[in-house]
Amino acid sequence: MATTTRTAERMRVTYFPRLAAERLDIALCRASAAVARAADDHATEEGLGVGQHLVLQMLDAVGPCSQQTLSEELRIDRSVMVGVCDDLEQAGHVRRERNPRDRRSYAVTITDSGRRRLAEAQTSIPAFLEDAFHPLTPEERGQLSALLGKLLGTGA
């Protein structure tokens, strides 16, 4: 009985690597979850949620846009996006105004406060990425980026 238990324990310890090699979908999901947890932890330390950071970054890059556009482009559920924008607006980092191109909708615009907050948050991103992806060489990171781009349909 004790031998059976030890064998089962050894199998459990060594099973996941085999599963990950056989099932890339499982490996990718687990890796994604681990990086997402690390990003959430980092965001909590910085005081700016991942979704909030992404919204500020997109608004700074492309200018005012609707919550729907933010939701679609950043792949954040619409109901979650409402809360993200509410929190950013409450903090004074964005403002919502009638969309000049479509008076039925609102455009979300980054404020000067939002730009300053984004700049502060951006300073810690390189160290976070270095820590999160430390097992990979710079070349492997480039390969991973290219492969993920292909999977997501955004790569060259």
Buried (B, 14 or more C-beta within 10 A) or exposed (E): EEEEEEEEEEEEEEEEEEEBEEEEEEBBEBEEEEEEEBBEEBBEEBEBBBBBBBBBBBBBEEEBBBBEBBBEEBEBEEEEBEBBBEBBBEBEBBBBEEBEEEEEBBBBBBBEBBBEBBEEBEEBBEEBBEEBBEEEEEEEEEEEEEEEEEEEEEEE
